[in-house]
Amino acid sequence: MRPFESKNLFLLHLTTPQIVVFERILEPLALPRDFELASIGLPVSHYYFLESGIASMVATSPEGKKAEIGLVGRDGISPPVLTMEA
């Protein structure tokens, strides 16, 4: 039996020894709408393994125009830089 259960598909694919390491530092957190998970130019302080809902990645032009450039749901990690660096 796995010591930790999650609805996040990334976490569900970890082996039991891997998830044991994660469960020591993971904590549930309810995020409000429009919560900023990360900002360009600032160090990443937390990674989020979504279990429901979506996180939207938005790019802002120098003129202030915004465009959605990506989505992360319960199948991934936000910010995705963690998986890109791996």
Helices and strands as residue ranges (DSSP letters): H 9-12, H 16-23, E 55-60, E 66-72, H 81-85
